[in-house]
């Protein structure tokens, strides 16, 4: 049932989103050039001004990567009548960013972390990895030692600091287990850096999603938005947990959209138990399952979701319930013993900073946005992977922009999911095995199958 439903052609996109896609599609190379130019400028600013060492390293490499992509795109623009060849594919630019702007800085920071240190200090200029990397690695060691990934803040023999907190669900500690179990030498520490686990999980989830949905080709624009956009590239090299989380969200959507509701519920339970920001995806996935398979399937998948969540969370809570509440609930909401550093100057934070009235206004706006998304789900429940990805992206964008304690980096969820929308819509509108228009000189899609 799921395969047949998914193979049906989706109507051509209409409205503002469809018009925007049409406008971008008429001059793809010009849009590419502007995109790479903007990304290069952003990377240059990061390289020259950011206080974080890892961000500056990424910026230096990324300027070169985006610059190479820009030069290649300009060459395509200036030689429109040249003979078709692989070197004239738009994917060359994407590949340049991937190798020079993502892989190279990641390897550099992985190696340098083992030779120069920088962990567990407040000096951002020494960090070769963002704090979430070493905090998650510590959480894994703490889990093996005590049965919980959370330090007992109240039992510390000193004043707590922000690095004592692990503001994630218990499943997140799994990404630190390779280092906890196999680390100990410089070589194994490089290979078991949590960033490697984050990247591998994200990549596996993307490949699995494409296979599940039988995507015949990936639009370059979707890859640019999801994979090589600065939010993704920077996170890939310096941190990474958000990429693993959004990869698992995409996999959840793919499973639900192919009517594997039980597996979707299992994946959704695990990702939500790793980071609570994935909770909106659970709601959207539930609507997707209900719209495709009905109420009974939703009830069964809900039982799986609740059961798996309880299975991975309750044992940790029983070991030290006070620590669980302090780390996972109070600290992210700004109510812990130490204030959360998540204070990017986004609208919700700026409104709340005006005082108590501003805080109330920001919360009202956040609740209103949540209700608007919920109404959208009720009136037009998602039926395809693209539908679901778009609704999750909108919901997480509203949360990131309007919550009073947030990070600019959380917008990586939005960019990746919007890229996924383009990829999944390409799948819905192009029958499997057909060639896309414009795939010659400009190399719009990259084929995944020849069948």
VOROVO-569307 format. One line per 3 residues: number of its first residue (from 1); for each residue y, z, x of C-alpha. Coordinates in steps of 0.2 Angstrom, whole numbers, plus 5000, padded with zeros to 4 digits. Example, Ala and Ser with C-alpha at 12.3 -4.5 7.8 and 13.67 -1.06 7.14 Angstrom:
<pts>
1 = 4978/5039/5062 | 4995/5036/5068
</pts>
This chain:
<pts>
1 = 5000/5000/5000 | 5012/5005/5014 | 5009/4989/5024
4 = 5012/4978/5009 | 5027/4987/5004 | 5035/4986/5021
7 = 5031/4968/5023 | 5041/4963/5008 | 5058/4956/5013
10 = 5073/4967/5011 | 5088/4959/5002 | 5102/4953/5014
13 = 5114/4967/5018 | 5130/4968/5007 | 5145/4978/5007
16 = 5155/4984/5022 | 5140/4987/5033 | 5134/4969/5029
19 = 5151/4961/5033 | 5153/4971/5049 | 5136/4965/5055
22 = 5141/4947/5050 | 5157/4948/5060 | 5148/4955/5075
25 = 5135/4942/5074 | 5147/4927/5075 | 5153/4932/5093
28 = 5139/4942/5101 | 5144/4939/5119 | 5163/4943/5116
31 = 5157/4959/5107 | 5145/4963/5122 | 5160/4960/5134
34 = 5171/4972/5125 | 5157/4985/5123 | 5152/4985/5142
37 = 5171/4986/5147 | 5173/5001/5136 | 5158/5009/5142
40 = 5163/5006/5160 | 5180/5013/5157 | 5172/5029/5150
43 = 5160/5030/5164 | 5174/5029/5177 | 5184/5043/5168
46 = 5168/5054/5169 | 5166/5050/5188 | 5183/5054/5192
49 = 5188/5069/5181 | 5173/5078/5174 | 5170/5096/5180
52 = 5151/5094/5180 | 5143/5087/5195 | 5129/5078/5186
55 = 5141/5069/5175 | 5151/5063/5190 | 5135/5056/5198
58 = 5130/5048/5182 | 5148/5040/5180 | 5147/5033/5197
61 = 5131/5024/5194 | 5135/5019/5176 | 5152/5011/5182
64 = 5141/4999/5193 | 5128/4997/5179 | 5141/4993/5165
67 = 5151/4982/5178 | 5136/4972/5182 | 5132/4969/5163
70 = 5150/4964/5160 | 5150/4952/5174 | 5134/4944/5168
73 = 5141/4943/5150 | 5157/4935/5156 | 5147/4922/5166
76 = 5138/4918/5149 | 5155/4916/5141 | 5162/4905/5154
79 = 5146/4893/5155 | 5141/4891/5137 | 5133/4874/5140
82 = 5122/4878/5154 | 5104/4875/5154 | 5093/4889/5145
85 = 5084/4901/5157 | 5078/4919/5157 | 5093/4923/5168
88 = 5105/4919/5154 | 5097/4931/5142 | 5108/4945/5135
91 = 5094/4957/5140 | 5099/4955/5158 | 5114/4965/5155
94 = 5104/4979/5145 | 5092/4979/5160 | 5106/4981/5172
97 = 5112/4997/5163 | 5095/5004/5161 | 5091/5002/5180
100 = 5107/5006/5188 | 5116/5017/5175 | 5101/5027/5169
103 = 5086/5027/5180 | 5095/5027/5197 | 5106/5042/5193
106 = 5092/5052/5185 | 5081/5050/5201 | 5096/5054/5212
109 = 5099/5070/5202 | 5080/5075/5201 | 5079/5074/5220
112 = 5095/5082/5224 | 5091/5097/5212 | 5076/5101/5224
115 = 5086/5099/5240 | 5103/5107/5235 | 5099/5119/5220
118 = 5113/5123/5208 | 5103/5131/5194 | 5108/5148/5186
121 = 5126/5147/5191 | 5142/5146/5182 | 5149/5133/5194
124 = 5147/5117/5185 | 5151/5107/5201 | 5134/5112/5208
127 = 5124/5107/5193 | 5111/5093/5196 | 5104/5097/5179
130 = 5113/5103/5163 | 5108/5121/5159 | 5097/5116/5144
133 = 5085/5109/5157 | 5082/5125/5167 | 5083/5136/5151
136 = 5069/5126/5143 | 5059/5127/5159 | 5062/5146/5160
139 = 5057/5147/5142 | 5040/5140/5146 | 5037/5152/5160
142 = 5043/5166/5148 | 5031/5160/5135 | 5016/5160/5147
145 = 5021/5178/5153 | 5025/5187/5137 | 5020/5176/5122
148 = 5038/5172/5117 | 5050/5160/5125 | 5064/5171/5122
151 = 5072/5185/5133 | 5075/5202/5125 | 5094/5202/5126
154 = 5095/5220/5121 | 5082/5225/5135 | 5092/5217/5149
157 = 5098/5229/5163 | 5114/5220/5164 | 5127/5212/5153
160 = 5120/5196/5145 | 5127/5179/5149 | 5126/5162/5140
163 = 5111/5156/5152 | 5100/5170/5145 | 5099/5162/5128
166 = 5086/5149/5123 | 5094/5142/5107 | 5079/5132/5102
169 = 5064/5133/5092 | 5047/5139/5100 | 5041/5121/5102
172 = 5054/5116/5114 | 5046/5127/5127 | 5032/5114/5128
175 = 5043/5102/5138 | 5044/5115/5151 | 5026/5119/5153
178 = 5022/5105/5166 | 5034/5113/5178 | 5028/5131/5174
181 = 5010/5126/5176 | 5011/5113/5190 | 5027/5116/5199
184 = 5029/5125/5215 | 5032/5112/5228 | 5047/5100/5230
187 = 5037/5085/5226 | 5028/5093/5210 | 5045/5100/5205
190 = 5053/5083/5205 | 5039/5076/5194 | 5038/5091/5182
193 = 5057/5092/5179 | 5059/5094/5160 | 5070/5078/5160
196 = 5055/5068/5165 | 5045/5076/5150 | 5060/5072/5138
199 = 5061/5054/5144 | 5042/5051/5142 | 5041/5059/5125
202 = 5056/5049/5119 | 5049/5032/5126 | 5032/5035/5118
205 = 5040/5039/5101 | 5050/5023/5102 | 5035/5012/5106
208 = 5024/5020/5093 | 5037/5018/5080 | 5039/5000/5084
211 = 5021/4997/5083 | 5019/5007/5067 | 5032/4996/5059
214 = 5026/4980/5067 | 5044/4976/5073 | 5043/4958/5079
217 = 5058/4958/5090 | 5072/4970/5095 | 5090/4965/5092
220 = 5100/4967/5108 | 5114/4976/5098 | 5101/4989/5092
223 = 5096/4992/5110 | 5113/4993/5116 | 5118/5006/5103
226 = 5102/5016/5104 | 5097/5015/5123 | 5111/5010/5134
229 = 5126/5017/5125 | 5135/5031/5136 | 5129/5045/5125
232 = 5111/5040/5128 | 5113/5035/5146 | 5122/5051/5151
235 = 5110/5062/5141 | 5095/5053/5149 | 5101/5057/5167
238 = 5108/5074/5166 | 5099/5083/5151 | 5087/5075/5139
241 = 5081/5087/5125 | 5091/5078/5112 | 5083/5061/5116
244 = 5066/5069/5114 | 5071/5076/5097 | 5079/5060/5091
247 = 5064/5051/5097 | 5052/5062/5087 | 5064/5060/5072
250 = 5062/5041/5073 | 5044/5043/5074 | 5044/5054/5058
253 = 5053/5040/5049 | 5041/5027/5055 | 5026/5037/5049
256 = 5034/5041/5032 | 5039/5023/5030 | 5021/5017/5033
259 = 5014/5029/5021 | 5007/5041/5033 | 5014/5056/5025
262 = 5003/5069/5032 | 5007/5064/5050 | 5025/5062/5046
265 = 5025/5080/5039 | 5016/5086/5055 | 5028/5077/5067
268 = 5043/5083/5057 | 5037/5101/5057 | 5035/5101/5076
271 = 5052/5093/5079 | 5061/5105/5067 | 5052/5119/5076
274 = 5059/5113/5092 | 5077/5111/5087 | 5085/5115/5070
277 = 5097/5101/5070 | 5082/5090/5065 | 5081/5099/5048
280 = 5091/5086/5039 | 5078/5073/5044 | 5065/5083/5035
283 = 5074/5082/5019 | 5077/5063/5021 | 5058/5061/5025
286 = 5053/5070/5010 | 5064/5059/4999 | 5056/5044/5008
289 = 5038/5050/5004 | 5042/5054/4986 | 5050/5037/4983
292 = 5036/5028/4991 | 5021/5038/4986 | 5026/5050/4972
295 = 5027/5068/4969 | 5009/5073/4973 | 5011/5065/4991
298 = 5027/5075/4993 | 5018/5091/4988 | 5004/5088/5000
301 = 5016/5084/5014 | 5026/5099/5010 | 5011/5110/5012
304 = 5008/5102/5029 | 5026/5104/5034 | 5027/5123/5029
307 = 5009/5127/5036 | 5013/5119/5053 | 5030/5127/5055
310 = 5023/5144/5051 | 5008/5141/5063 | 5020/5138/5078
313 = 5034/5150/5073 | 5026/5165/5065 | 5016/5171/5081
316 = 5032/5170/5092 | 5042/5180/5079 | 5029/5193/5078
319 = 5029/5196/5097 | 5048/5200/5096 | 5057/5196/5080
322 = 5073/5203/5086 | 5074/5191/5101 | 5069/5176/5089
325 = 5084/5180/5077 | 5096/5182/5092 | 5092/5166/5101
328 = 5088/5154/5087 | 5099/5160/5073 | 5113/5171/5079
331 = 5118/5163/5095 | 5120/5145/5089 | 5130/5151/5074
334 = 5142/5161/5085 | 5136/5178/5080 | 5126/5183/5095
337 = 5131/5195/5108 | 5138/5181/5119 | 5148/5167/5111
340 = 5140/5150/5110 | 5149/5137/5122 | 5147/5124/5109
343 = 5165/5121/5106 | 5169/5103/5107 | 5186/5098/5100
346 = 5179/5089/5084 | 5187/5090/5067 | 5177/5106/5061
349 = 5181/5116/5077 | 5199/5110/5076 | 5201/5115/5058
352 = 5192/5132/5061 | 5203/5136/5076 | 5219/5138/5065
355 = 5212/5154/5058 | 5201/5162/5044 | 5208/5150/5031
358 = 5204/5135/5043 | 5186/5142/5045 | 5184/5142/5026
361 = 5191/5125/5024 | 5179/5118/5038 | 5164/5126/5029
364 = 5169/5119/5012 | 5171/5102/5020 | 5154/5104/5028
367 = 5146/5109/5012 | 5154/5095/5002 | 5148/5082/5015
370 = 5130/5089/5013 | 5131/5088/4994 | 5137/5071/4995
373 = 5123/5065/5006 | 5111/5074/4995 | 5118/5065/4980
376 = 5116/5049/4989 | 5098/5053/4992 | 5095/5057/4974
379 = 5104/5042/4967 | 5097/5030/4980 | 5082/5037/4988
382 = 5076/5028/5004 | 5062/5016/5003 | 5062/5009/5020
385 = 5063/5016/5038 | 5080/5008/5040 | 5086/5017/5024
388 = 5080/5034/5030 | 5087/5032/5047 | 5104/5027/5040
391 = 5104/5043/5029 | 5099/5054/5043 | 5113/5047/5054
394 = 5126/5050/5041 | 5120/5067/5038 | 5120/5072/5056
397 = 5137/5064/5059 | 5144/5074/5046 | 5136/5090/5053
400 = 5142/5086/5071 | 5160/5082/5065 | 5162/5096/5053
403 = 5153/5111/5059 | 5163/5125/5068 | 5152/5126/5083
406 = 5146/5110/5090 | 5145/5098/5105 | 5151/5080/5107
409 = 5134/5076/5114 | 5126/5078/5097 | 5133/5062/5092
412 = 5119/5054/5103 | 5108/5057/5087 | 5120/5046/5077
415 = 5121/5032/5090 | 5102/5031/5092 | 5098/5032/5074
418 = 5111/5018/5070 | 5103/5008/5083 | 5086/5011/5075
421 = 5094/5005/5058 | 5098/4988/5066 | 5080/4987/5074
424 = 5071/4992/5058 | 5082/4980/5047 | 5078/4966/5059
427 = 5060/4970/5056 | 5063/4970/5037 | 5072/4954/5036
430 = 5061/4944/5049 | 5043/4940/5045 | 5031/4946/5059
433 = 5028/4932/5072 | 5044/4922/5068 | 5057/4917/5080
436 = 5075/4924/5077 | 5090/4911/5077 | 5099/4912/5094
439 = 5085/4918/5104 | 5087/4905/5117 | 5102/4905/5128
442 = 5109/4922/5123 | 5091/4930/5121 | 5095/4940/5106
445 = 5078/4948/5102 | 5065/4953/5114 | 5047/4949/5107
448 = 5035/4963/5105 | 5020/4953/5100 | 5015/4935/5100
451 = 5004/4936/5085
</pts>
